[in-house]
Amino acid sequence: MPRNISIFDIIGPVMVGPSSSHTAGAVRLGQVARTILGTPPVDALIELHGSFAHTGRGHGTDRALVAGLLGMATDDPDLPHSFELAAQAGLAFRFEEIDLGEDAHPNSTRLTVSDGVHTAQVTGCSVGGGLVEITNLDGYDVRFSCGYDTLLVLTEDRPGTITEVTGWLARHDINIAFLRVGRDQRGGDAIMIIETDHSIEPEILEAFEDYPWVHWARQVPKVEM
């Protein structure tokens, strides 16, 4: 059967050009890295793979990624001035090329960001139309698209963790759409990727961190088109 075509398929996202893949998607990848860090970054290593490395500068990918790290929106008219705004905000950044392997999407980047105390490393790609997919977080293989509000919880790998977290969400009437778990090794740390039908209030995120076996919890908002 033919796929239904939405108006978004025709006009794309609201954005500052020139390319939804290289610009809007890049902004959103920067936004996700900033959100996962949890605080404004002061240092960023931005590694570019494939098309992002070869043609990204001409498409504004470099400025778009920095804009996202600053928390700017895809349609912010100041996006072309993100380098200058980063200097004003105290964000130091540098670009390098990287080969993420033949299986990586050509529009991929790895962002290593720090607030001076904490560091987060986020690998993701821009898949077209301003849409993104996150594929690795701090060395854990993950996969989420920001099509839902996404809760990320890094915990000790111990019995009962999934029950505790999902039970807490149920008690707050938050429905789970998808749930995946990855871990570095048995008995080490594990990361839960929980896509939900509702956004999660900040106090609920803070409550997760009251558990002694939870390292941190972050919510990545749904991408609104």
C-alpha positions as CSV (number, residue, x, y, z in Angstrom):
1,M,0.0,0.0,0.0
2,P,1.2,3.5,-0.7
3,R,2.6,5.5,2.3
4,N,0.5,8.4,3.5
5,I,2.3,11.7,2.8
6,S,2.2,14.4,5.4
7,I,2.8,18.1,4.8
8,F,6.1,17.7,6.6
9,D,7.3,15.3,3.9
10,I,6.8,18.2,1.4
11,I,8.0,21.3,3.3
12,G,10.3,19.8,5.9
13,P,11.1,21.3,9.4
14,V,11.0,24.9,10.4
15,M,14.7,25.8,10.2
16,V,17.5,28.1,9.1
17,G,18.9,26.5,5.9
18,P,20.4,25.3,3.7
19,S,19.8,21.6,4.4
20,S,17.5,19.8,6.8
21,S,20.0,16.9,7.0
22,H,23.1,18.9,7.5
23,T,21.6,21.9,9.4
24,A,18.4,21.1,11.3
25,G,19.4,17.6,12.1
26,A,22.8,18.8,13.2
27,V,21.3,21.4,15.6
28,R,19.2,18.6,17.1
29,L,22.2,16.4,17.7
30,G,23.9,19.2,19.5
31,Q,20.7,19.8,21.6
32,V,20.6,16.1,22.6
33,A,24.3,16.1,23.7
34,R,23.6,19.2,25.8
35,T,20.6,17.6,27.4
36,I,22.4,14.4,28.2
37,L,25.3,16.3,29.8
38,G,22.6,18.1,31.9
39,T,24.4,21.4,32.1
40,P,25.7,24.0,29.5
41,P,29.0,22.6,28.1
42,V,32.2,24.6,28.3
43,D,34.3,22.3,26.1
44,A,33.3,20.2,23.1
45,L,35.2,17.8,20.8
46,I,33.1,17.5,17.6
47,E,34.1,14.6,15.4
48,L,32.6,14.4,11.9
49,H,32.1,11.3,9.8
50,G,31.3,10.8,6.2
51,S,29.3,13.5,4.5
52,F,29.3,15.6,7.6
53,A,33.1,15.6,7.4
54,H,33.4,16.1,3.6
55,T,30.6,18.7,2.9
56,G,29.4,19.8,6.3
57,R,31.2,23.1,6.3
58,G,29.5,24.2,3.1
59,H,26.1,23.1,4.4
60,G,26.6,24.9,7.8
61,T,26.8,21.6,9.7
62,D,29.7,22.9,11.9
63,R,27.8,26.0,13.0
64,A,24.6,24.0,13.4
65,L,26.2,21.5,15.8
66,V,27.6,24.4,17.9
67,A,24.3,26.1,17.9
68,G,22.7,22.9,19.3
69,L,25.3,22.7,22.0
70,L,24.3,26.3,22.9
71,G,20.7,25.2,23.2
72,M,19.6,27.2,20.1
73,A,16.5,26.2,18.1
74,T,16.6,25.1,14.5
75,D,14.9,28.3,13.3
76,D,17.0,30.7,15.4
77,P,18.1,33.5,13.1
78,D,21.4,33.8,14.9
79,L,22.4,30.2,14.0
80,P,24.9,31.4,11.4
81,H,26.7,33.3,14.2
82,S,27.0,30.3,16.6
83,F,30.8,30.4,16.7
84,E,30.8,34.0,17.9
85,L,28.0,33.2,20.4
86,A,29.9,30.2,21.7
87,A,32.9,32.4,22.4
88,Q,30.6,34.8,24.4
89,A,29.1,31.9,26.3
90,G,32.5,30.4,27.2
91,L,32.2,27.3,25.1
92,A,35.5,26.1,23.6
93,F,35.1,23.7,20.7
94,R,37.2,22.0,18.1
95,F,36.5,19.8,15.0
96,E,38.1,16.6,13.9
97,E,37.3,14.0,11.2
98,I,36.6,10.4,12.3
99,D,35.8,7.1,10.7
100,L,32.9,5.5,12.6
101,G,33.0,2.5,10.3
102,E,31.2,1.4,7.2
103,D,27.9,0.7,9.0
104,A,27.7,4.3,10.3
105,H,25.3,6.7,8.5
106,P,27.2,9.2,6.4
107,N,25.7,12.1,8.3
108,S,27.2,11.1,11.7
109,T,29.0,12.8,14.5
110,R,30.4,12.0,17.8
111,L,30.2,14.8,20.4
112,T,32.3,14.7,23.5
113,V,31.1,17.5,25.8
114,S,32.1,18.6,29.3
115,D,30.9,21.2,31.8
116,G,34.3,21.1,33.5
117,V,33.3,18.4,36.0
118,H,31.2,15.9,34.1
119,T,31.6,14.6,30.5
120,A,29.2,12.9,28.1
121,Q,29.9,11.4,24.8
122,V,27.0,11.1,22.3
123,T,27.2,9.5,18.8
124,G,24.3,10.1,16.4
125,C,23.3,10.8,12.9
126,S,20.9,13.0,10.9
127,V,18.7,10.7,8.9
128,G,16.9,13.4,6.8
129,G,14.1,15.9,7.2
130,G,15.6,17.2,10.4
131,L,15.2,13.8,12.1
132,V,18.0,12.2,14.1
133,E,19.0,8.9,15.7
134,I,21.2,8.4,18.7
135,T,23.4,5.3,18.3
136,N,25.9,5.4,21.2
137,L,26.0,7.0,24.6
138,D,29.2,7.0,26.7
139,G,30.2,3.7,25.0
140,Y,26.8,2.0,25.3
141,D,25.1,1.0,22.1
142,V,21.7,2.6,22.2
143,R,19.1,3.5,19.5
144,F,16.4,6.1,19.8
145,S,15.1,8.7,17.5
146,C,13.6,11.4,19.7
147,G,10.2,10.6,18.2
148,Y,9.1,10.1,21.8
149,D,10.0,11.7,25.1
150,T,13.0,9.6,26.0
151,L,14.1,8.8,29.6
152,L,17.7,7.7,30.0
153,V,18.7,6.1,33.3
154,L,22.2,5.0,34.1
155,T,22.3,2.5,36.9
156,E,24.2,-0.3,38.6
157,D,23.4,-3.6,36.9
158,R,21.5,-5.2,39.8
159,P,18.3,-7.3,40.2
160,G,15.1,-5.4,40.4
161,T,16.2,-2.3,38.6
162,I,13.8,-2.5,35.7
163,T,10.9,-3.3,38.1
164,E,11.7,-0.3,40.3
165,V,12.0,2.1,37.4
166,T,8.9,0.9,35.5
167,G,6.9,0.7,38.7
168,W,7.8,4.3,39.5
169,L,6.6,5.4,36.1
170,A,3.4,3.4,36.4
171,R,2.6,5.1,39.8
172,H,2.9,8.5,38.1
173,D,0.6,7.4,35.2
174,I,3.4,7.6,32.6
175,N,2.9,5.0,29.8
176,I,6.0,3.3,28.3
177,A,6.0,3.0,24.5
178,F,9.4,1.2,24.2
179,L,12.1,0.1,26.6
180,R,15.6,-1.2,26.0
181,V,18.5,-2.0,28.3
182,G,22.2,-2.1,27.5
183,R,25.1,-2.8,29.8
184,D,28.9,-2.8,29.6
185,Q,29.3,-6.1,31.5
186,R,27.4,-8.4,33.9
187,G,27.4,-6.7,37.3
188,G,28.7,-3.4,36.0
189,D,26.6,-0.5,34.9
190,A,23.5,-0.6,32.7
191,I,21.6,2.1,30.8
192,M,17.8,2.1,30.3
193,I,16.3,3.8,27.3
194,I,12.6,4.3,27.9
195,E,10.5,6.1,25.3
196,T,7.3,7.3,26.9
197,D,3.9,8.7,25.7
198,H,4.2,11.6,28.2
199,S,6.9,14.0,29.2
200,I,8.3,13.5,32.7
201,E,8.2,16.3,35.3
202,P,11.6,17.4,36.7
203,E,10.8,16.2,40.2
204,I,10.3,12.7,38.9
205,L,13.7,12.7,37.4
206,E,15.2,14.0,40.6
207,A,13.4,11.2,42.5
208,F,15.2,8.6,40.4
209,E,18.5,9.9,41.5
210,D,17.5,9.4,45.1
211,Y,18.0,5.6,44.5
212,P,21.6,4.8,45.6
213,W,22.1,2.5,42.6
214,V,21.1,5.2,40.0
215,H,24.0,7.3,38.7
216,W,21.9,9.8,36.8
217,A,18.6,10.3,34.9
218,R,18.0,12.5,31.9
219,Q,15.0,13.2,29.7
220,V,15.5,13.9,26.0
221,P,12.4,15.8,24.8
222,K,10.4,14.6,21.7
223,V,11.4,16.4,18.5
224,E,8.4,18.6,17.6
225,M,7.9,19.0,13.9
